[in-house]
Amino acid sequence: MTDDRVAPAASPVAVLVAESQDHSAARPSLIASLIRFAVTGFASLGTDFAILYALYKGAGISLSLATIVGLAGAVVVNYTLNRNWTFQARASHGGTLPRYALLVGVNVVTTVVIVDGLTHAGLYFLWSKVVAVAVNATINFTSSRYWIFKH
């Protein structure tokens, strides 16, 4: 007779706590990754905001296009720092880049929708961008650590 019982899955919190206490892993700990992710995020955000502001306010380009171009500049900074420093991925670009590109696609759509929607509703365009960044940050960290750069 076989045992058909299934062990209960660990809660996400239990997994994160266990991982944060595992110092034998070759990649940075959860806490180190979170700190590095935040630093990388601020570098990417600075790139994004600088391009967005320069194109929208300086060059008079449409808000949607300026938002997309700013995000594209930030993507280059973000991918490079996250892959090489935050998560220290050893997987090839062929393994990480397509997944990252999919996440970026999701981020582009949600960012444009949020920035355009909130700005048209009366919120200052840079505050709209802050809201978009906040919405995407948690999804991005989790996706990056456990799916895109997991190796």
DRENLUM-322739 format. One record per residue: residue number from 1; chain; x negated, y, z of N, C-alpha, C, O in turn. Coordinates in steps of 0.02 Angstrom, whole numbers, m for minus. Layout:
N
+-----+------+--------+--------+--------+--------+--------+--------+--------+--------+--------+--------+--------+--------+
! pos ! unit !    n.x !    n.y !    n.z !   ca.x !   ca.y !   ca.z !    c.x !    c.y !    c.z !    o.x !    o.y !    o.z !
+-----+------+--------+--------+--------+--------+--------+--------+--------+--------+--------+--------+--------+--------+
! NUM !    A !      X !      Y !      Z !      X !      Y !      Z !      X !      Y !      Z !      X !      Y !      Z !
...
+-----+------+--------+--------+--------+--------+--------+--------+--------+--------+--------+--------+--------+--------+
***
This chain:
151
+-----+------+--------+--------+--------+--------+--------+--------+--------+--------+--------+--------+--------+--------+
! pos ! unit !    n.x !    n.y !    n.z !   ca.x !   ca.y !   ca.z !    c.x !    c.y !    c.z !    o.x !    o.y !    o.z !
+-----+------+--------+--------+--------+--------+--------+--------+--------+--------+--------+--------+--------+--------+
!   1 !    A !    m42 !    m59 !      0 !      0 !      0 !      0 !    m45 !     62 !      0 !    m94 !     65 !     37 !
!   2 !    A !    m27 !    110 !    m42 !    m66 !    172 !    m46 !    m35 !    226 !     m4 !     25 !    226 !     10 !
!   3 !    A !    m76 !    271 !     16 !    m53 !    328 !     56 !    m36 !    384 !      8 !    m81 !    413 !    m23 !
!   4 !    A !     28 !    401 !      2 !     51 !    452 !    m45 !     53 !    522 !    m14 !     73 !    569 !    m47 !
!   5 !    A !     32 !    527 !     47 !     32 !    593 !     78 !    m22 !    637 !     47 !    m76 !    613 !     29 !
!   6 !    A !     m7 !    700 !     43 !    m54 !    749 !     16 !    m75 !    795 !     72 !    m33 !    819 !    110 !
!   7 !    A !   m139 !    806 !     78 !   m163 !    851 !    130 !   m138 !    921 !    115 !   m137 !    942 !     57 !
!   8 !    A !   m116 !    957 !    165 !    m92 !   1025 !    153 !   m150 !   1069 !    127 !   m207 !   1062 !    148 !
!   9 !    A !   m132 !   1112 !     82 !   m182 !   1158 !     55 !   m200 !   1210 !    107 !   m157 !   1233 !    146 !
!  10 !    A !   m263 !   1228 !    108 !   m285 !   1280 !    155 !   m256 !   1346 !    133 !   m249 !   1360 !     73 !
!  11 !    A !   m239 !   1387 !    181 !   m213 !   1453 !    165 !   m268 !   1495 !    134 !   m327 !   1484 !    148 !
!  12 !    A !   m250 !   1544 !     92 !   m301 !   1588 !     64 !   m344 !   1622 !    117 !   m403 !   1632 !    107 !
!  13 !    A !   m314 !   1639 !    173 !   m351 !   1672 !    227 !   m403 !   1623 !    256 !   m460 !   1642 !    269 !
!  14 !    A !   m383 !   1559 !    266 !   m430 !   1510 !    292 !   m488 !   1498 !    244 !   m545 !   1490 !    266 !
!  15 !    A !   m474 !   1498 !    180 !   m527 !   1490 !    130 !   m575 !   1548 !    132 !   m636 !   1539 !    131 !
!  16 !    A !   m549 !   1610 !    136 !   m591 !   1669 !    138 !   m633 !   1671 !    202 !   m691 !   1689 !    200 !
!  17 !    A !   m604 !   1652 !    259 !   m641 !   1651 !    322 !   m696 !   1599 !    319 !   m753 !   1613 !    338 !
!  18 !    A !   m681 !   1539 !    294 !   m731 !   1487 !    289 !   m788 !   1508 !    242 !   m846 !   1496 !    256 !
!  19 !    A !   m770 !   1539 !    186 !   m820 !   1561 !    139 !   m864 !   1615 !    168 !   m924 !   1617 !    156 !
!  20 !    A !   m834 !   1661 !    206 !   m873 !   1715 !    234 !   m923 !   1690 !    286 !   m972 !   1724 !    301 !
!  21 !    A !   m911 !   1631 !    314 !   m956 !   1603 !    364 !  m1006 !   1554 !    334 !  m1051 !   1530 !    369 !
!  22 !    A !  m1000 !   1539 !    269 !  m1046 !   1493 !    235 !  m1106 !   1532 !    209 !  m1101 !   1568 !    159 !
!  23 !    A !  m1162 !   1525 !    243 !  m1221 !   1562 !    224 !  m1267 !   1520 !    179 !  m1322 !   1543 !    162 !
!  24 !    A !  m1246 !   1460 !    161 !  m1289 !   1417 !    119 !  m1278 !   1429 !     44 !  m1316 !   1404 !      3 !
!  25 !    A !  m1228 !   1467 !     27 !  m1212 !   1479 !    m44 !  m1268 !   1519 !    m77 !  m1299 !   1562 !    m45 !
!  26 !    A !  m1281 !   1504 !   m140 !  m1334 !   1539 !   m177 !  m1313 !   1610 !   m195 !  m1356 !   1654 !   m200 !
!  27 !    A !  m1250 !   1621 !   m205 !  m1227 !   1688 !   m223 !  m1213 !   1728 !   m159 !  m1212 !   1700 !   m105 !
!  28 !    A !  m1204 !   1793 !   m166 !  m1192 !   1835 !   m107 !  m1130 !   1812 !    m68 !  m1083 !   1785 !    m97 !
!  29 !    A !  m1131 !   1823 !     m3 !  m1074 !   1806 !     39 !  m1013 !   1847 !     18 !  m1018 !   1894 !    m22 !
!  30 !    A !   m957 !   1828 !     45 !   m895 !   1864 !     31 !   m901 !   1937 !     51 !   m882 !   1982 !     13 !
!  31 !    A !   m928 !   1949 !    110 !   m935 !   2018 !    134 !   m983 !   2057 !     89 !   m969 !   2114 !     70 !
!  32 !    A !  m1040 !   2027 !     73 !  m1089 !   2061 !     29 !  m1057 !   2075 !    m39 !  m1067 !   2128 !    m68 !
!  33 !    A !  m1019 !   2027 !    m65 !   m986 !   2037 !   m129 !   m935 !   2094 !   m125 !   m930 !   2134 !   m172 !
!  34 !    A !   m898 !   2097 !    m71 !   m849 !   2151 !    m63 !   m883 !   2220 !    m62 !   m859 !   2267 !    m93 !
!  35 !    A !   m938 !   2224 !    m26 !   m975 !   2288 !    m23 !  m1002 !   2305 !    m92 !   m996 !   2362 !   m115 !
!  36 !    A !  m1033 !   2257 !   m125 !  m1061 !   2269 !   m191 !  m1006 !   2285 !   m241 !  m1015 !   2328 !   m285 !
!  37 !    A !   m949 !   2251 !   m234 !   m892 !   2264 !   m279 !   m869 !   2336 !   m271 !   m852 !   2370 !   m320 !
!  38 !    A !   m867 !   2360 !   m209 !   m846 !   2429 !   m195 !   m896 !   2479 !   m226 !   m875 !   2527 !   m258 !
!  39 !    A !   m960 !   2466 !   m217 !  m1011 !   2511 !   m246 !  m1006 !   2510 !   m323 !  m1007 !   2563 !   m355 !
!  40 !    A !   m999 !   2451 !   m351 !   m991 !   2445 !   m424 !   m928 !   2480 !   m446 !   m927 !   2513 !   m498 !
!  41 !    A !   m875 !   2472 !   m408 !   m812 !   2505 !   m424 !   m818 !   2581 !   m425 !   m791 !   2614 !   m470 !
!  42 !    A !   m853 !   2608 !   m376 !   m863 !   2681 !   m375 !   m905 !   2705 !   m434 !   m892 !   2757 !   m462 !
!  43 !    A !   m956 !   2666 !   m452 !   m997 !   2684 !   m510 !   m955 !   2682 !   m574 !   m960 !   2726 !   m616 !
!  44 !    A !   m914 !   2630 !   m580 !   m870 !   2624 !   m638 !   m818 !   2679 !   m639 !   m804 !   2709 !   m691 !
!  45 !    A !   m790 !   2692 !   m580 !   m738 !   2744 !   m574 !   m767 !   2813 !   m592 !   m734 !   2853 !   m625 !
!  46 !    A !   m828 !   2827 !   m568 !   m860 !   2890 !   m585 !   m869 !   2897 !   m660 !   m857 !   2951 !   m689 !
!  47 !    A !   m890 !   2843 !   m692 !   m898 !   2843 !   m765 !   m831 !   2856 !   m798 !   m824 !   2898 !   m843 !
!  48 !    A !   m780 !   2819 !   m775 !   m713 !   2824 !   m803 !   m685 !   2895 !   m796 !   m661 !   2924 !   m845 !
!  49 !    A !   m688 !   2923 !   m736 !   m660 !   2990 !   m723 !   m697 !   3043 !   m763 !   m666 !   3089 !   m790 !
!  50 !    A !   m763 !   3037 !   m767 !   m803 !   3087 !   m803 !   m783 !   3088 !   m877 !   m774 !   3142 !   m906 !
!  51 !    A !   m777 !   3029 !   m907 !   m757 !   3026 !   m977 !   m686 !   3049 !   m987 !   m671 !   3088 !  m1032 !
!  52 !    A !   m640 !   3026 !   m943 !   m570 !   3046 !   m947 !   m563 !   3122 !   m943 !   m529 !   3153 !   m984 !
!  53 !    A !   m595 !   3152 !   m894 !   m590 !   3224 !   m884 !   m620 !   3262 !   m943 !   m590 !   3309 !   m969 !
!  54 !    A !   m679 !   3241 !   m966 !   m713 !   3275 !  m1021 !   m672 !   3271 !  m1085 !   m667 !   3321 !  m1121 !
!  55 !    A !   m643 !   3214 !  m1099 !   m604 !   3207 !  m1161 !   m536 !   3241 !  m1157 !   m515 !   3275 !  m1204 !
!  56 !    A !   m501 !   3233 !  m1100 !   m434 !   3261 !  m1094 !   m436 !   3337 !  m1083 !   m402 !   3374 !  m1118 !
!  57 !    A !   m475 !   3359 !  m1034 !   m477 !   3431 !  m1019 !   m526 !   3468 !  m1064 !   m513 !   3525 !  m1084 !
!  58 !    A !   m583 !   3437 !  m1078 !   m635 !   3471 !  m1117 !   m624 !   3470 !  m1192 !   m630 !   3521 !  m1225 !
!  59 !    A !   m608 !   3411 !  m1218 !   m601 !   3403 !  m1290 !   m529 !   3406 !  m1314 !   m517 !   3409 !  m1375 !
!  60 !    A !   m481 !   3405 !  m1268 !   m411 !   3410 !  m1288 !   m382 !   3347 !  m1320 !   m332 !   3350 !  m1355 !
!  61 !    A !   m414 !   3291 !  m1308 !   m389 !   3227 !  m1335 !   m328 !   3206 !  m1294 !   m322 !   3224 !  m1236 !
!  62 !    A !   m283 !   3168 !  m1325 !   m223 !   3146 !  m1290 !   m241 !   3107 !  m1226 !   m293 !   3075 !  m1222 !
!  63 !    A !   m196 !   3112 !  m1177 !   m208 !   3079 !  m1114 !   m215 !   3003 !  m1122 !   m259 !   2973 !  m1091 !
!  64 !    A !   m174 !   2973 !  m1164 !   m178 !   2900 !  m1174 !   m245 !   2880 !  m1203 !   m277 !   2834 !  m1179 !
!  65 !    A !   m267 !   2915 !  m1255 !   m331 !   2898 !  m1287 !   m389 !   2912 !  m1239 !   m435 !   2872 !  m1234 !
!  66 !    A !   m387 !   2968 !  m1204 !   m440 !   2984 !  m1157 !   m443 !   2932 !  m1101 !   m498 !   2914 !  m1078 !
!  67 !    A !   m386 !   2908 !  m1079 !   m383 !   2856 !  m1028 !   m415 !   2792 !  m1053 !   m453 !   2760 !  m1016 !
!  68 !    A !   m400 !   2772 !  m1114 !   m428 !   2711 !  m1142 !   m504 !   2716 !  m1151 !   m540 !   2669 !  m1135 !
!  69 !    A !   m527 !   2773 !  m1178 !   m599 !   2782 !  m1189 !   m637 !   2784 !  m1122 !   m691 !   2756 !  m1116 !
!  70 !    A !   m609 !   2817 !  m1073 !   m639 !   2819 !  m1006 !   m644 !   2749 !   m977 !   m695 !   2730 !   m948 !
!  71 !    A !   m591 !   2711 !   m984 !   m591 !   2643 !   m960 !   m643 !   2600 !   m997 !   m676 !   2558 !   m966 !
!  72 !    A !   m650 !   2611 !  m1061 !   m700 !   2573 !  m1100 !   m771 !   2586 !  m1075 !   m811 !   2540 !  m1069 !
!  73 !    A !   m786 !   2648 !  m1060 !   m852 !   2664 !  m1032 !   m863 !   2632 !   m965 !   m917 !   2606 !   m950 !
!  74 !    A !   m811 !   2632 !   m924 !   m816 !   2601 !   m858 !   m824 !   2526 !   m863 !   m858 !   2496 !   m821 !
!  75 !    A !   m795 !   2496 !   m914 !   m799 !   2423 !   m923 !   m872 !   2401 !   m932 !   m893 !   2351 !   m904 !
!  76 !    A !   m909 !   2438 !   m970 !   m979 !   2421 !   m982 !  m1018 !   2423 !   m916 !  m1056 !   2377 !   m901 !
!  77 !    A !  m1009 !   2476 !   m878 !  m1042 !   2482 !   m814 !  m1020 !   2427 !   m767 !  m1061 !   2395 !   m734 !
!  78 !    A !   m954 !   2415 !   m764 !   m925 !   2366 !   m719 !   m948 !   2295 !   m733 !   m969 !   2260 !   m688 !
!  79 !    A !   m943 !   2274 !   m795 !   m963 !   2205 !   m813 !  m1037 !   2194 !   m797 !  m1055 !   2143 !   m767 !
!  80 !    A !  m1078 !   2240 !   m817 !  m1150 !   2232 !   m807 !  m1168 !   2227 !   m733 !  m1204 !   2182 !   m712 !
!  81 !    A !  m1142 !   2273 !   m693 !  m1158 !   2272 !   m621 !  m1126 !   2212 !   m586 !  m1159 !   2180 !   m545 !
!  82 !    A !  m1063 !   2196 !   m601 !  m1030 !   2140 !   m568 !  m1063 !   2073 !   m586 !  m1074 !   2031 !   m542 !
!  83 !    A !  m1079 !   2064 !   m648 !  m1110 !   2001 !   m669 !  m1179 !   1992 !   m639 !  m1195 !   1939 !   m613 !
!  84 !    A !  m1220 !   2044 !   m643 !  m1290 !   2038 !   m623 !  m1304 !   2053 !   m550 !  m1353 !   2027 !   m523 !
!  85 !    A !  m1263 !   2093 !   m518 !  m1278 !   2113 !   m449 !  m1225 !   2091 !   m400 !  m1241 !   2058 !   m350 !
!  86 !    A !  m1162 !   2108 !   m411 !  m1110 !   2093 !   m363 !  m1102 !   2018 !   m351 !  m1104 !   1996 !   m294 !
!  87 !    A !  m1094 !   1980 !   m404 !  m1080 !   1908 !   m398 !  m1139 !   1865 !   m420 !  m1138 !   1804 !   m410 !
!  88 !    A !  m1191 !   1895 !   m448 !  m1251 !   1861 !   m471 !  m1234 !   1797 !   m509 !  m1258 !   1742 !   m492 !
!  89 !    A !  m1193 !   1805 !   m559 !  m1170 !   1747 !   m599 !  m1228 !   1719 !   m640 !  m1269 !   1756 !   m668 !
!  90 !    A !  m1230 !   1653 !   m642 !  m1281 !   1619 !   m682 !  m1251 !   1591 !   m746 !  m1288 !   1569 !   m790 !
!  91 !    A !  m1186 !   1592 !   m752 !  m1153 !   1567 !   m813 !  m1170 !   1613 !   m872 !  m1186 !   1672 !   m863 !
!  92 !    A !  m1167 !   1585 !   m931 !  m1182 !   1623 !   m991 !  m1129 !   1676 !  m1004 !  m1073 !   1673 !   m978 !
!  93 !    A !  m1148 !   1725 !  m1044 !  m1099 !   1776 !  m1064 !  m1041 !   1743 !  m1101 !   m984 !   1767 !  m1096 !
!  94 !    A !  m1055 !   1689 !  m1137 !  m1002 !   1653 !  m1172 !   m950 !   1626 !  m1125 !   m892 !   1616 !  m1144 !
!  95 !    A !   m969 !   1612 !  m1063 !   m922 !   1587 !  m1014 !   m887 !   1642 !   m975 !   m830 !   1635 !   m955 !
!  96 !    A !   m922 !   1698 !   m965 !   m894 !   1751 !   m923 !   m859 !   1806 !   m963 !   m808 !   1833 !   m942 !
!  97 !    A !   m886 !   1822 !  m1021 !   m860 !   1878 !  m1059 !   m788 !   1870 !  m1083 !   m750 !   1918 !  m1078 !
!  98 !    A !   m768 !   1812 !  m1109 !   m697 !   1805 !  m1130 !   m648 !   1814 !  m1072 !   m595 !   1844 !  m1080 !
!  99 !    A !   m665 !   1787 !  m1015 !   m621 !   1794 !   m956 !   m619 !   1867 !   m934 !   m565 !   1894 !   m918 !
! 100 !    A !   m677 !   1899 !   m934 !   m680 !   1969 !   m915 !   m639 !   2011 !   m965 !   m603 !   2057 !   m945 !
! 101 !    A !   m645 !   1995 !  m1029 !   m608 !   2032 !  m1080 !   m532 !   2026 !  m1069 !   m495 !   2074 !  m1078 !
! 102 !    A !   m509 !   1966 !  m1049 !   m438 !   1957 !  m1035 !   m417 !   2001 !   m977 !   m364 !   2033 !   m979 !
! 103 !    A !   m457 !   2002 !   m924 !   m441 !   2044 !   m866 !   m441 !   2117 !   m886 !   m398 !   2155 !   m863 !
! 104 !    A !   m488 !   2138 !   m927 !   m490 !   2207 !   m951 !   m427 !   2224 !   m990 !   m399 !   2278 !   m982 !
! 105 !    A !   m404 !   2178 !  m1032 !   m343 !   2189 !  m1070 !   m284 !   2202 !  m1023 !   m244 !   2247 !  m1035 !
! 106 !    A !   m279 !   2163 !   m972 !   m225 !   2173 !   m922 !   m233 !   2241 !   m889 !   m185 !   2277 !   m879 !
! 107 !    A !   m296 !   2259 !   m871 !   m309 !   2323 !   m839 !   m293 !   2382 !   m885 !   m266 !   2432 !   m862 !
! 108 !    A !   m309 !   2377 !   m948 !   m295 !   2431 !   m995 !   m220 !   2444 !   m998 !   m198 !   2501 !   m993 !
! 109 !    A !   m182 !   2392 !  m1006 !   m109 !   2399 !  m1011 !    m80 !   2429 !   m947 !    m42 !   2478 !   m950 !
! 110 !    A !    m99 !   2401 !   m890 !    m71 !   2427 !   m827 !    m94 !   2498 !   m813 !    m56 !   2539 !   m788 !
! 111 !    A !   m157 !   2513 !   m830 !   m183 !   2580 !   m818 !   m147 !   2633 !   m860 !   m126 !   2684 !   m835 !
! 112 !    A !   m140 !   2619 !   m924 !   m106 !   2667 !   m969 !    m33 !   2677 !   m948 !     m9 !   2733 !   m946 !
! 113 !    A !      1 !   2622 !   m931 !     70 !   2627 !   m910 !     76 !   2669 !   m846 !    119 !   2712 !   m840 !
! 114 !    A !     33 !   2654 !   m798 !     36 !   2690 !   m734 !     17 !   2763 !   m742 !     53 !   2808 !   m718 !
! 115 !    A !    m39 !   2777 !   m777 !    m62 !   2846 !   m784 !    m10 !   2887 !   m824 !      9 !   2941 !   m802 !
! 116 !    A !     12 !   2861 !   m881 !     62 !   2898 !   m920 !    127 !   2906 !   m881 !    156 !   2961 !   m879 !
! 117 !    A !    150 !   2852 !   m851 !    214 !   2854 !   m815 !    214 !   2903 !   m757 !    259 !   2944 !   m750 !
! 118 !    A !    163 !   2898 !   m715 !    160 !   2943 !   m656 !    146 !   3015 !   m675 !    172 !   3061 !   m644 !
! 119 !    A !    104 !   3025 !   m727 !     90 !   3093 !   m749 !    153 !   3126 !   m778 !    167 !   3184 !   m764 !
! 120 !    A !    189 !   3088 !   m818 !    252 !   3115 !   m845 !    305 !   3126 !   m791 !    350 !   3166 !   m799 !
! 121 !    A !    298 !   3090 !   m736 !    344 !   3099 !   m680 !    325 !   3159 !   m636 !    360 !   3176 !   m589 !
! 122 !    A !    266 !   3190 !   m652 !    247 !   3250 !   m616 !    184 !   3245 !   m574 !    162 !   3295 !   m546 !
! 123 !    A !    154 !   3186 !   m568 !     93 !   3178 !   m528 !     34 !   3201 !   m570 !     31 !   3188 !   m630 !
! 124 !    A !    m14 !   3235 !   m539 !    m75 !   3258 !   m573 !   m110 !   3197 !   m603 !   m113 !   3144 !   m572 !
! 125 !    A !   m135 !   3204 !   m665 !   m160 !   3146 !   m702 !   m216 !   3109 !   m666 !   m220 !   3048 !   m673 !
! 126 !    A !   m260 !   3144 !   m629 !   m313 !   3108 !   m594 !   m286 !   3069 !   m534 !   m313 !   3016 !   m517 !
! 127 !    A !   m234 !   3094 !   m502 !   m202 !   3055 !   m448 !   m166 !   2994 !   m477 !   m164 !   2941 !   m445 !
! 128 !    A !   m139 !   3002 !   m536 !   m108 !   2945 !   m570 !   m160 !   2891 !   m582 !   m146 !   2831 !   m575 !
! 129 !    A !   m219 !   2912 !   m601 !   m274 !   2865 !   m613 !   m295 !   2831 !   m548 !   m310 !   2771 !   m549 !
! 130 !    A !   m296 !   2867 !   m493 !   m312 !   2837 !   m428 !   m262 !   2781 !   m411 !   m282 !   2728 !   m387 !
! 131 !    A !   m199 !   2793 !   m423 !   m148 !   2742 !   m411 !   m160 !   2681 !   m455 !   m155 !   2625 !   m431 !
! 132 !    A !   m177 !   2692 !   m518 !   m191 !   2635 !   m563 !   m250 !   2595 !   m539 !   m249 !   2533 !   m541 !
! 133 !    A !   m302 !   2628 !   m516 !   m361 !   2594 !   m491 !   m343 !   2553 !   m429 !   m365 !   2495 !   m423 !
! 134 !    A !   m304 !   2581 !   m384 !   m285 !   2545 !   m323 !   m244 !   2482 !   m340 !   m253 !   2430 !   m308 !
! 135 !    A !   m200 !   2488 !   m388 !   m158 !   2431 !   m407 !   m201 !   2374 !   m435 !   m187 !   2315 !   m422 !
! 136 !    A !   m252 !   2391 !   m474 !   m293 !   2340 !   m507 !   m350 !   2312 !   m464 !   m375 !   2258 !   m479 !
! 137 !    A !   m370 !   2346 !   m412 !   m431 !   2328 !   m375 !   m428 !   2259 !   m343 !   m476 !   2220 !   m351 !
! 138 !    A !   m375 !   2242 !   m309 !   m371 !   2177 !   m275 !   m370 !   2120 !   m325 !   m404 !   2070 !   m316 !
! 139 !    A !   m331 !   2128 !   m376 !   m328 !   2077 !   m429 !   m397 !   2068 !   m461 !   m418 !   2012 !   m474 !
! 140 !    A !   m431 !   2123 !   m474 !   m496 !   2120 !   m506 !   m548 !   2084 !   m463 !   m587 !   2043 !   m489 !
! 141 !    A !   m550 !   2099 !   m398 !   m599 !   2066 !   m355 !   m587 !   1991 !   m352 !   m632 !   1951 !   m362 !
! 142 !    A !   m525 !   1973 !   m339 !   m509 !   1902 !   m334 !   m522 !   1865 !   m399 !   m552 !   1811 !   m399 !
! 143 !    A !   m501 !   1894 !   m454 !   m513 !   1863 !   m519 !   m587 !   1858 !   m535 !   m610 !   1807 !   m561 !
! 144 !    A !   m625 !   1909 !   m518 !   m696 !   1909 !   m532 !   m733 !   1858 !   m491 !   m774 !   1820 !   m518 !
! 145 !    A !   m721 !   1855 !   m427 !   m758 !   1810 !   m383 !   m740 !   1737 !   m394 !   m784 !   1693 !   m392 !
! 146 !    A !   m676 !   1723 !   m405 !   m655 !   1653 !   m406 !   m640 !   1625 !   m476 !   m626 !   1566 !   m483 !
! 147 !    A !   m643 !   1667 !   m527 !   m627 !   1643 !   m594 !   m680 !   1664 !   m645 !   m708 !   1622 !   m679 !
! 148 !    A !   m694 !   1728 !   m650 !   m739 !   1753 !   m702 !   m812 !   1739 !   m686 !   m847 !   1710 !   m727 !
! 149 !    A !   m834 !   1758 !   m627 !   m905 !   1751 !   m608 !   m915 !   1698 !   m554 !   m958 !   1706 !   m510 !
! 150 !    A !   m876 !   1645 !   m555 !   m878 !   1597 !   m501 !   m942 !   1555 !   m500 !   m958 !   1524 !   m449 !
! 151 !    A !   m979 !   1553 !   m554 !  m1041 !   1513 !   m557 !  m1102 !   1558 !   m560 !  m1158 !   1533 !   m563 !
+-----+------+--------+--------+--------+--------+--------+--------+--------+--------+--------+--------+--------+--------+
***
